[in-house]
Amino acid sequence: MAKYKATSNVVFLIDGHEQNYDKDVEYDMNVKSADELNAKGELSHPELSPFFERVDKEEKQAKADK
């Protein structure tokens, strides 16, 4: 699991169910799932891609720099 921030308001259809994500909200997601959703989003709306940006790498780097 990793932390991702949604870059825009987006709705994905996953297994027949709508899944909503709100802009600038952090979500704990499986890395593979986030990559798959970003790939789907790039196909349908490349101008908004990527939909999810990983944020926990930045936090770890900031801690390591201290």
Secondary structure, 3 states (H helix, E strand, C coil): CEEEEECCCEEEEECCEEEEECCCCEEEECHHHHHHHHHHHHHHCHHHCCCEEECHHHHHHHHHHC
